Amino acid sequence: MDWAQILVIILSIFLGLLVLSAVVLVVMFIRLTHQIKSVADNTERAMRNIEDAVHSFSKTSSSLAALKMIFKRLKKRKKKQEDV
């Protein structure tokens, strides 16, 4: 065997290993991007749920504040009527 043929065989092996490792890395990268997308979707869904909860809490708290004010005024009226 000539040294040129040995060199071609060695370079072919290294090229094959390089192509194989590139394919593996591309597959891993695709899986990673799918996982990142899944995490982003879950985070977005959680943020929407939190936003909805805060919105409903703000509605409830404003209603409760109004009821608290009404009850406070009713208590004051009742106290004034008892004093008279």
Biopython code that builds the backbone (N, CA, C, O; Angstrom):
import numpy as np
from Bio.PDB.StructureBuilder import StructureBuilder

atoms = [
    (1, "MET", "N", (0.833, -1.194, 0.000)),
    (1, "MET", "CA", (0.000, 0.000, 0.000)),
    (1, "MET", "C", (0.868, 1.245, 0.000)),
    (1, "MET", "O", (1.890, 1.331, 0.681)),
    (2, "ASP", "N", (0.436, 2.163, -0.759)),
    (2, "ASP", "CA", (1.159, 3.425, -0.877)),
    (2, "ASP", "C", (0.751, 4.342, 0.272)),
    (2, "ASP", "O", (-0.352, 4.216, 0.804)),
    (3, "TRP", "N", (1.625, 5.255, 0.653)),
    (3, "TRP", "CA", (1.329, 6.182, 1.752)),
    (3, "TRP", "C", (0.145, 7.070, 1.427)),
    (3, "TRP", "O", (-0.568, 7.486, 2.341)),
    (4, "ALA", "N", (-0.092, 7.374, 0.164)),
    (4, "ALA", "CA", (-1.222, 8.216, -0.246)),
    (4, "ALA", "C", (-2.540, 7.481, 0.000)),
    (4, "ALA", "O", (-3.527, 8.096, 0.403)),
    (5, "GLN", "N", (-2.557, 6.184, -0.238)),
    (5, "GLN", "CA", (-3.776, 5.420, 0.013)),
    (5, "GLN", "C", (-4.078, 5.344, 1.515)),
    (5, "GLN", "O", (-5.235, 5.428, 1.926)),
    (6, "ILE", "N", (-3.045, 5.186, 2.314)),
    (6, "ILE", "CA", (-3.229, 5.165, 3.781)),
    (6, "ILE", "C", (-3.765, 6.513, 4.257)),
    (6, "ILE", "O", (-4.662, 6.573, 5.098)),
    (7, "LEU", "N", (-3.215, 7.577, 3.719)),
    (7, "LEU", "CA", (-3.678, 8.916, 4.085)),
    (7, "LEU", "C", (-5.136, 9.124, 3.682)),
    (7, "LEU", "O", (-5.899, 9.723, 4.440)),
    (8, "VAL", "N", (-5.535, 8.644, 2.512)),
    (8, "VAL", "CA", (-6.921, 8.755, 2.060)),
    (8, "VAL", "C", (-7.845, 7.967, 2.988)),
    (8, "VAL", "O", (-8.931, 8.440, 3.323)),
    (9, "ILE", "N", (-7.429, 6.779, 3.403)),
    (9, "ILE", "CA", (-8.236, 5.965, 4.312)),
    (9, "ILE", "C", (-8.403, 6.676, 5.660)),
    (9, "ILE", "O", (-9.508, 6.734, 6.200)),
    (10, "ILE", "N", (-7.316, 7.211, 6.195)),
    (10, "ILE", "CA", (-7.378, 7.914, 7.486)),
    (10, "ILE", "C", (-8.273, 9.146, 7.381)),
    (10, "ILE", "O", (-9.101, 9.383, 8.261)),
    (11, "LEU", "N", (-8.119, 9.914, 6.339)),
    (11, "LEU", "CA", (-8.950, 11.106, 6.156)),
    (11, "LEU", "C", (-10.410, 10.739, 5.951)),
    (11, "LEU", "O", (-11.294, 11.458, 6.414)),
    (12, "SER", "N", (-10.677, 9.643, 5.271)),
    (12, "SER", "CA", (-12.061, 9.184, 5.066)),
    (12, "SER", "C", (-12.694, 8.791, 6.402)),
    (12, "SER", "O", (-13.856, 9.106, 6.660)),
    (13, "ILE", "N", (-11.934, 8.107, 7.239)),
    (13, "ILE", "CA", (-12.447, 7.725, 8.561)),
    (13, "ILE", "C", (-12.768, 8.964, 9.382)),
    (13, "ILE", "O", (-13.840, 9.060, 9.980)),
    (14, "PHE", "N", (-11.833, 9.916, 9.410)),
    (14, "PHE", "CA", (-12.077, 11.147, 10.172)),
    (14, "PHE", "C", (-13.255, 11.939, 9.613)),
    (14, "PHE", "O", (-14.027, 12.520, 10.376)),
    (15, "LEU", "N", (-13.397, 11.967, 8.301)),
    (15, "LEU", "CA", (-14.532, 12.659, 7.693)),
    (15, "LEU", "C", (-15.846, 11.970, 8.069)),
    (15, "LEU", "O", (-16.837, 12.637, 8.368)),
    (16, "GLY", "N", (-15.848, 10.644, 8.055)),
    (16, "GLY", "CA", (-17.033, 9.895, 8.464)),
    (16, "GLY", "C", (-17.397, 10.175, 9.918)),
    (16, "GLY", "O", (-18.569, 10.375, 10.240)),
    (17, "LEU", "N", (-16.400, 10.191, 10.793)),
    (17, "LEU", "CA", (-16.647, 10.502, 12.206)),
    (17, "LEU", "C", (-17.163, 11.931, 12.373)),
    (17, "LEU", "O", (-18.038, 12.183, 13.200)),
    (18, "LEU", "N", (-16.626, 12.856, 11.594)),
    (18, "LEU", "CA", (-17.072, 14.238, 11.662)),
    (18, "LEU", "C", (-18.528, 14.374, 11.214)),
    (18, "LEU", "O", (-19.308, 15.086, 11.846)),
    (19, "VAL", "N", (-18.887, 13.704, 10.143)),
    (19, "VAL", "CA", (-20.265, 13.748, 9.651)),
    (19, "VAL", "C", (-21.201, 13.113, 10.665)),
    (19, "VAL", "O", (-22.273, 13.651, 10.940)),
    (20, "LEU", "N", (-20.807, 11.974, 11.223)),
    (20, "LEU", "CA", (-21.626, 11.295, 12.222)),
    (20, "LEU", "C", (-21.830, 12.169, 13.466)),
    (20, "LEU", "O", (-22.940, 12.262, 13.991)),
    (21, "SER", "N", (-20.761, 12.799, 13.926)),
    (21, "SER", "CA", (-20.892, 13.669, 15.104)),
    (21, "SER", "C", (-21.739, 14.908, 14.787)),
    (21, "SER", "O", (-22.461, 15.401, 15.654)),
    (22, "ALA", "N", (-21.655, 15.405, 13.563)),
    (22, "ALA", "CA", (-22.480, 16.556, 13.173)),
    (22, "ALA", "C", (-23.958, 16.174, 13.168)),
    (22, "ALA", "O", (-24.800, 16.954, 13.612)),
    (23, "VAL", "N", (-24.278, 14.988, 12.672)),
    (23, "VAL", "CA", (-25.668, 14.526, 12.668)),
    (23, "VAL", "C", (-26.182, 14.380, 14.099)),
    (23, "VAL", "O", (-27.300, 14.797, 14.403)),
    (24, "VAL", "N", (-25.378, 13.795, 14.966)),
    (24, "VAL", "CA", (-25.771, 13.632, 16.366)),
    (24, "VAL", "C", (-25.990, 14.996, 17.021)),
    (24, "VAL", "O", (-26.964, 15.178, 17.752)),
    (25, "LEU", "N", (-25.114, 15.938, 16.774)),
    (25, "LEU", "CA", (-25.253, 17.273, 17.356)),
    (25, "LEU", "C", (-26.493, 17.994, 16.843)),
    (25, "LEU", "O", (-27.156, 18.700, 17.602)),
    (26, "VAL", "N", (-26.811, 17.824, 15.569)),
    (26, "VAL", "CA", (-28.009, 18.446, 15.010)),
    (26, "VAL", "C", (-29.258, 17.857, 15.656)),
    (26, "VAL", "O", (-30.190, 18.594, 15.979)),
    (27, "VAL", "N", (-29.290, 16.544, 15.848)),
    (27, "VAL", "CA", (-30.431, 15.910, 16.499)),
    (27, "VAL", "C", (-30.568, 16.404, 17.935)),
    (27, "VAL", "O", (-31.676, 16.692, 18.389)),
    (28, "MET", "N", (-29.459, 16.504, 18.648)),
    (28, "MET", "CA", (-29.492, 17.012, 20.027)),
    (28, "MET", "C", (-29.965, 18.463, 20.059)),
    (28, "MET", "O", (-30.713, 18.853, 20.955)),
    (29, "PHE", "N", (-29.536, 19.256, 19.094)),
    (29, "PHE", "CA", (-29.952, 20.653, 19.023)),
    (29, "PHE", "C", (-31.446, 20.765, 18.763)),
    (29, "PHE", "O", (-32.113, 21.619, 19.347)),
    (30, "ILE", "N", (-31.977, 19.916, 17.896)),
    (30, "ILE", "CA", (-33.419, 19.931, 17.615)),
    (30, "ILE", "C", (-34.198, 19.559, 18.867)),
    (30, "ILE", "O", (-35.205, 20.197, 19.175)),
    (31, "ARG", "N", (-33.754, 18.540, 19.593)),
    (31, "ARG", "CA", (-34.418, 18.157, 20.843)),
    (31, "ARG", "C", (-34.370, 19.298, 21.857)),
    (31, "ARG", "O", (-35.353, 19.576, 22.545)),
    (32, "LEU", "N", (-33.218, 19.950, 21.936)),
    (32, "LEU", "CA", (-33.077, 21.064, 22.874)),
    (32, "LEU", "C", (-34.023, 22.202, 22.530)),
    (32, "LEU", "O", (-34.626, 22.797, 23.424)),
    (33, "THR", "N", (-34.159, 22.511, 21.254)),
    (33, "THR", "CA", (-35.072, 23.590, 20.868)),
    (33, "THR", "C", (-36.519, 23.223, 21.163)),
    (33, "THR", "O", (-37.313, 24.094, 21.518)),
    (34, "HIS", "N", (-36.877, 21.948, 21.021)),
    (34, "HIS", "CA", (-38.235, 21.512, 21.368)),
    (34, "HIS", "C", (-38.470, 21.650, 22.869)),
    (34, "HIS", "O", (-39.548, 22.065, 23.295)),
    (35, "GLN", "N", (-37.469, 21.305, 23.667)),
    (35, "GLN", "CA", (-37.604, 21.441, 25.118)),
    (35, "GLN", "C", (-37.723, 22.908, 25.514)),
    (35, "GLN", "O", (-38.521, 23.251, 26.387)),
    (36, "ILE", "N", (-36.948, 23.765, 24.888)),
    (36, "ILE", "CA", (-37.019, 25.200, 25.191)),
    (36, "ILE", "C", (-38.391, 25.741, 24.820)),
    (36, "ILE", "O", (-38.965, 26.541, 25.559)),
    (37, "LYS", "N", (-38.920, 25.311, 23.679)),
    (37, "LYS", "CA", (-40.252, 25.751, 23.266)),
    (37, "LYS", "C", (-41.303, 25.279, 24.261)),
    (37, "LYS", "O", (-42.225, 26.024, 24.593)),
    (38, "SER", "N", (-41.168, 24.045, 24.736)),
    (38, "SER", "CA", (-42.108, 23.506, 25.717)),
    (38, "SER", "C", (-42.057, 24.304, 27.013)),
    (38, "SER", "O", (-43.096, 24.622, 27.592)),
    (39, "VAL", "N", (-40.862, 24.624, 27.464)),
    (39, "VAL", "CA", (-40.714, 25.417, 28.692)),
    (39, "VAL", "C", (-41.299, 26.811, 28.497)),
    (39, "VAL", "O", (-41.956, 27.340, 29.394)),
    (40, "ALA", "N", (-41.069, 27.397, 27.348)),
    (40, "ALA", "CA", (-41.610, 28.730, 27.074)),
    (40, "ALA", "C", (-43.139, 28.696, 27.039)),
    (40, "ALA", "O", (-43.790, 29.607, 27.552)),
    (41, "ASP", "N", (-43.712, 27.657, 26.440)),
    (41, "ASP", "CA", (-45.176, 27.531, 26.406)),
    (41, "ASP", "C", (-45.741, 27.362, 27.813)),
    (41, "ASP", "O", (-46.744, 27.986, 28.160)),
    (42, "ASN", "N", (-45.098, 26.517, 28.625)),
    (42, "ASN", "CA", (-45.559, 26.318, 30.002)),
    (42, "ASN", "C", (-45.452, 27.606, 30.810)),
    (42, "ASN", "O", (-46.336, 27.915, 31.609)),
    (43, "THR", "N", (-44.383, 28.349, 30.605)),
    (43, "THR", "CA", (-44.206, 29.610, 31.313)),
    (43, "THR", "C", (-45.260, 30.616, 30.890)),
    (43, "THR", "O", (-45.816, 31.331, 31.723)),
    (44, "GLU", "N", (-45.532, 30.671, 29.600)),
    (44, "GLU", "CA", (-46.563, 31.592, 29.107)),
    (44, "GLU", "C", (-47.932, 31.227, 29.672)),
    (44, "GLU", "O", (-48.703, 32.106, 30.055)),
    (45, "ARG", "N", (-48.230, 29.935, 29.724)),
    (45, "ARG", "CA", (-49.515, 29.474, 30.273)),
    (45, "ARG", "C", (-49.614, 29.830, 31.762)),
    (45, "ARG", "O", (-50.665, 30.265, 32.233)),
    (46, "ALA", "N", (-48.529, 29.643, 32.486)),
    (46, "ALA", "CA", (-48.526, 29.971, 33.911)),
    (46, "ALA", "C", (-48.704, 31.469, 34.119)),
    (46, "ALA", "O", (-49.421, 31.891, 35.026)),
    (47, "MET", "N", (-48.059, 32.265, 33.289)),
    (47, "MET", "CA", (-48.192, 33.722, 33.422)),
    (47, "MET", "C", (-49.624, 34.165, 33.116)),
    (47, "MET", "O", (-50.141, 35.078, 33.759)),
    (48, "ARG", "N", (-50.258, 33.528, 32.146)),
    (48, "ARG", "CA", (-51.660, 33.848, 31.858)),
    (48, "ARG", "C", (-52.545, 33.500, 33.049)),
    (48, "ARG", "O", (-53.439, 34.266, 33.408)),
    (49, "ASN", "N", (-52.294, 32.339, 33.662)),
    (49, "ASN", "CA", (-53.072, 31.939, 34.833)),
    (49, "ASN", "C", (-52.881, 32.919, 35.988)),
    (49, "ASN", "O", (-53.840, 33.274, 36.674)),
    (50, "ILE", "N", (-51.644, 33.351, 36.196)),
    (50, "ILE", "CA", (-51.370, 34.323, 37.254)),
    (50, "ILE", "C", (-52.055, 35.646, 36.937)),
    (50, "ILE", "O", (-52.629, 36.284, 37.820)),
    (51, "GLU", "N", (-51.991, 36.050, 35.688)),
    (51, "GLU", "CA", (-52.644, 37.297, 35.287)),
    (51, "GLU", "C", (-54.149, 37.220, 35.513)),
    (51, "GLU", "O", (-54.753, 38.175, 36.002)),
    (52, "ASP", "N", (-54.756, 36.091, 35.161)),
    (52, "ASP", "CA", (-56.190, 35.917, 35.391)),
    (52, "ASP", "C", (-56.515, 35.937, 36.877)),
    (52, "ASP", "O", (-57.513, 36.530, 37.288)),
    (53, "ALA", "N", (-55.680, 35.293, 37.684)),
    (53, "ALA", "CA", (-55.908, 35.274, 39.130)),
    (53, "ALA", "C", (-55.799, 36.670, 39.723)),
    (53, "ALA", "O", (-56.609, 37.054, 40.567)),
    (54, "VAL", "N", (-54.811, 37.425, 39.289)),
    (54, "VAL", "CA", (-54.645, 38.796, 39.790)),
    (54, "VAL", "C", (-55.824, 39.655, 39.363)),
    (54, "VAL", "O", (-56.320, 40.473, 40.138)),
    (55, "HIS", "N", (-56.266, 39.469, 38.139)),
    (55, "HIS", "CA", (-57.402, 40.244, 37.635)),
    (55, "HIS", "C", (-58.666, 39.930, 38.441)),
    (55, "HIS", "O", (-59.393, 40.843, 38.836)),
    (56, "SER", "N", (-58.927, 38.655, 38.683)),
    (56, "SER", "CA", (-60.118, 38.300, 39.456)),
    (56, "SER", "C", (-59.975, 38.742, 40.907)),
    (56, "SER", "O", (-60.959, 39.131, 41.537)),
    (57, "PHE", "N", (-58.754, 38.686, 41.442)),
    (57, "PHE", "CA", (-58.536, 39.164, 42.806)),
    (57, "PHE", "C", (-58.770, 40.660, 42.900)),
    (57, "PHE", "O", (-59.345, 41.137, 43.878)),
    (58, "SER", "N", (-58.333, 41.404, 41.894)),
    (58, "SER", "CA", (-58.538, 42.855, 41.932)),
    (58, "SER", "C", (-60.024, 43.188, 41.861)),
    (58, "SER", "O", (-60.486, 44.118, 42.522)),
    (59, "LYS", "N", (-60.773, 42.429, 41.060)),
    (59, "LYS", "CA", (-62.220, 42.641, 41.010)),
    (59, "LYS", "C", (-62.843, 42.334, 42.369)),
    (59, "LYS", "O", (-63.669, 43.096, 42.871)),
    (60, "THR", "N", (-62.438, 41.213, 42.956)),
    (60, "THR", "CA", (-62.985, 40.797, 44.243)),
    (60, "THR", "C", (-62.601, 41.778, 45.343)),
    (60, "THR", "O", (-63.430, 42.133, 46.180)),
    (61, "SER", "N", (-61.350, 42.214, 45.343)),
    (61, "SER", "CA", (-60.900, 43.109, 46.405)),
    (61, "SER", "C", (-61.600, 44.464, 46.313)),
    (61, "SER", "O", (-61.918, 45.060, 47.343)),
    (62, "SER", "N", (-61.844, 44.958, 45.108)),
    (62, "SER", "CA", (-62.543, 46.226, 44.979)),
    (62, "SER", "C", (-63.992, 46.077, 45.450)),
    (62, "SER", "O", (-64.543, 46.986, 46.070)),
    (63, "SER", "N", (-64.605, 44.930, 45.153)),
    (63, "SER", "CA", (-65.967, 44.680, 45.622)),
    (63, "SER", "C", (-65.994, 44.551, 47.138)),
    (63, "SER", "O", (-66.899, 45.058, 47.800)),
    (64, "LEU", "N", (-64.993, 43.867, 47.679)),
    (64, "LEU", "CA", (-64.931, 43.706, 49.132)),
    (64, "LEU", "C", (-64.676, 45.042, 49.821)),
    (64, "LEU", "O", (-65.213, 45.295, 50.900)),
    (65, "ALA", "N", (-63.872, 45.886, 49.215)),
    (65, "ALA", "CA", (-63.611, 47.194, 49.801)),
    (65, "ALA", "C", (-64.902, 48.024, 49.826)),
    (65, "ALA", "O", (-65.182, 48.719, 50.802)),
    (66, "ALA", "N", (-65.674, 47.942, 48.753)),
    (66, "ALA", "CA", (-66.946, 48.670, 48.712)),
    (66, "ALA", "C", (-67.899, 48.130, 49.776)),
    (66, "ALA", "O", (-68.552, 48.912, 50.468)),
    (67, "LEU", "N", (-67.989, 46.812, 49.917)),
    (67, "LEU", "CA", (-68.840, 46.219, 50.947)),
    (67, "LEU", "C", (-68.374, 46.601, 52.349)),
    (67, "LEU", "O", (-69.195, 46.873, 53.224)),
    (68, "LYS", "N", (-67.079, 46.622, 52.561)),
    (68, "LYS", "CA", (-66.529, 47.005, 53.866)),
    (68, "LYS", "C", (-66.910, 48.438, 54.196)),
    (68, "LYS", "O", (-67.280, 48.738, 55.331)),
    (69, "MET", "N", (-66.823, 49.319, 53.217)),
    (69, "MET", "CA", (-67.181, 50.720, 53.436)),
    (69, "MET", "C", (-68.676, 50.841, 53.745)),
    (69, "MET", "O", (-69.069, 51.615, 54.618)),
    (70, "ILE", "N", (-69.498, 50.088, 53.040)),
    (70, "ILE", "CA", (-70.950, 50.143, 53.281)),
    (70, "ILE", "C", (-71.266, 49.642, 54.679)),
    (70, "ILE", "O", (-72.048, 50.267, 55.395)),
    (71, "PHE", "N", (-70.667, 48.513, 55.085)),
    (71, "PHE", "CA", (-70.914, 47.986, 56.428)),
    (71, "PHE", "C", (-70.425, 48.948, 57.509)),
    (71, "PHE", "O", (-71.059, 49.078, 58.556)),
    (72, "LYS", "N", (-69.310, 49.615, 57.261)),
    (72, "LYS", "CA", (-68.793, 50.575, 58.233)),
    (72, "LYS", "C", (-69.790, 51.727, 58.412)),
    (72, "LYS", "O", (-70.056, 52.157, 59.534)),
    (73, "ARG", "N", (-70.334, 52.216, 57.306)),
    (73, "ARG", "CA", (-71.316, 53.310, 57.400)),
    (73, "ARG", "C", (-72.605, 52.839, 58.076)),
    (73, "ARG", "O", (-73.214, 53.575, 58.853)),
    (74, "LEU", "N", (-73.014, 51.600, 57.769)),
    (74, "LEU", "CA", (-74.214, 51.074, 58.432)),
    (74, "LEU", "C", (-73.996, 50.937, 59.936)),
    (74, "LEU", "O", (-74.906, 51.210, 60.719)),
    (75, "LYS", "N", (-72.810, 50.520, 60.345)),
    (75, "LYS", "CA", (-72.504, 50.413, 61.773)),
    (75, "LYS", "C", (-72.522, 51.787, 62.430)),
    (75, "LYS", "O", (-73.018, 51.939, 63.547)),
    (76, "LYS", "N", (-71.982, 52.784, 61.741)),
    (76, "LYS", "CA", (-71.994, 54.141, 62.303)),
    (76, "LYS", "C", (-73.428, 54.638, 62.460)),
    (76, "LYS", "O", (-73.770, 55.231, 63.483)),
    (77, "ARG", "N", (-74.258, 54.404, 61.462)),
    (77, "ARG", "CA", (-75.669, 54.802, 61.540)),
    (77, "ARG", "C", (-76.379, 54.101, 62.693)),
    (77, "ARG", "O", (-77.126, 54.712, 63.457)),
    (78, "LYS", "N", (-76.121, 52.801, 62.792)),
    (78, "LYS", "CA", (-76.765, 52.031, 63.851)),
    (78, "LYS", "C", (-76.299, 52.529, 65.215)),
    (78, "LYS", "O", (-77.099, 52.608, 66.147)),
    (79, "LYS", "N", (-75.044, 52.858, 65.341)),
    (79, "LYS", "CA", (-74.501, 53.359, 66.600)),
    (79, "LYS", "C", (-75.121, 54.716, 66.928)),
    (79, "LYS", "O", (-75.450, 54.979, 68.085)),
    (80, "LYS", "N", (-75.285, 55.580, 65.921)),
    (80, "LYS", "CA", (-75.899, 56.906, 66.140)),
    (80, "LYS", "C", (-77.361, 56.730, 66.561)),
    (80, "LYS", "O", (-77.853, 57.452, 67.428)),
    (81, "GLN", "N", (-78.043, 55.778, 65.948)),
    (81, "GLN", "CA", (-79.457, 55.549, 66.300)),
    (81, "GLN", "C", (-79.567, 54.994, 67.715)),
    (81, "GLN", "O", (-80.523, 55.317, 68.419)),
    (82, "GLU", "N", (-78.633, 54.182, 68.147)),
    (82, "GLU", "CA", (-78.663, 53.650, 69.493)),
    (82, "GLU", "C", (-78.360, 54.748, 70.523)),
    (82, "GLU", "O", (-78.900, 54.735, 71.629)),
    (83, "ASP", "N", (-77.503, 55.684, 70.153)),
    (83, "ASP", "CA", (-77.135, 56.782, 71.049)),
    (83, "ASP", "C", (-78.308, 57.744, 71.232)),
    (83, "ASP", "O", (-78.465, 58.326, 72.305)),
    (84, "VAL", "N", (-79.113, 57.913, 70.223)),
    (84, "VAL", "CA", (-80.222, 58.865, 70.294)),
    (84, "VAL", "C", (-81.390, 58.302, 70.991)),
    (84, "VAL", "O", (-82.409, 58.978, 71.135)),
]
sb = StructureBuilder()
sb.init_structure("model")
sb.init_model(0)
sb.init_chain("A")
sb.init_seg("    ")
for serial, (resi, resn, name, xyz) in enumerate(atoms, 1):
    if name == "N":
        sb.init_residue(resn, " ", resi, " ")
    sb.init_atom(name, np.array(xyz, "f"), 0.0, 1.0, " ", f" {name:<3s}", serial, name[0])
structure = sb.get_structure()
